[in-house]
Amino acid sequence: MDDKTILNRITELVDEEHKLRADAQAHESGTEGEASERLRALEESLDQCWDLLRRRRAARDTHGDPDAQGERPKPEVERYLQ
């Protein structure tokens, strides 16, 4: 996956997240059930994408191979402090 593809995926995920949150606000119901689970999955996927993009950029900056970077498992990425 190249940087452009990762950025496009991030945009798709953010758009979906915004839509879910807007729908919840419009119905004044908050996020419950399936919507809540989907939001959590979106946040985890976004964390993975951002992690991969940062590591690809770091590899490029240090004259490494950005294509050698792979997606890390969600549990690993979720333990990071931000």
Summary of the structure (lengths in Angstrom):
residues: 82
radius of gyration: 15.1
end to end distance: 24.3
largest distance: 50.1
contacts: 194
relative contact order: 0.14
helix: 74%
strand: 0%
